[in-house]
Amino acid sequence: MLIRPYGDTRDDGVIQFSFTLPMAYSVKSADVGKQYLETLGFHTVSIAECKPIDPGYTFYVAYGRAETGIDPDTVRGDYLHVEKMDYHAINALVRERLGRRLIVVGAAVESDAHTVGIDAIMNMKGFAGNYGLERYPEMDALNLGSQVPCAQLLRAAIERDADAILVSQIVTQKNIHVQHLTQLVELLEAEGVRERFVLVVGGPRIDNAFAKELGYDAGFGPRTTPLEVASFLAQEVVRRRGSQ
């Protein structure tokens, strides 16, 4: 069944946009934004906001109507389906099936100075009402922080005999995050230890398909909770160790 965007009424096709054009603000700026959206195929376009944000740049908030729809059942992708468990069930699974603490090392690597993501997942206080991995008695979680060289992260994982490596990466200019993430995978492979770890990456522009393409086992995007990551790690590590 085809569905369309919802604005004021169901299936009216109205979409809200926010965008910036590299153009100095002038009396015709609103018309420039309107006609630009019309060239993309939208009609009944209205400009709700149009203002200068810097010399040579104009910011817009606009609405436009689209005629096309989409059938969600036709969309295919490489999605990560995690059976979410509660805090106590995760600890019980690790204790009973693994027989020891699950060891995790995490960091934001290379030039990435953002710690919000890795802290939300690993630090004891957690995020969104969930405890972070440090709070789990059946997990040994080490958060190395930000701007950690890939070689240092790998060294820590080997020294601690870790089961999993978590990488947090904010998308940066000129796709430098791709280079960083690829660098870690190549380093693991060069050392002959890639299969030794469950390798996970998370960030605001990360999804599972992108992570798998780069050589990771799983990718978590925005709004991921520590419980989702803990559930995945417990199940995946238990599954792998059970097959060895």
Secondary structure, DSSP 8 states (H G I E B T S, - for coil): --B---SSSTT--EEEEEEEESS---TTHHHHHHHHHHHTT-EEEEEEEEEEEETTEEEEEEEEE----B-GGG------------HHHHHHHIIIIISS-EEEEEEEBTT----HHHHHHHSTT-BTTB--GGG-TTEEEEE--SSB-HHHHHHHHHHTT-SEEEEE----GGGHHHHHHHHHHHHHHHTT-GGGSEEEEE-TT--HHHHHHHT-SEEE-TT--HHHHHHHHHHHHHHHHHT-
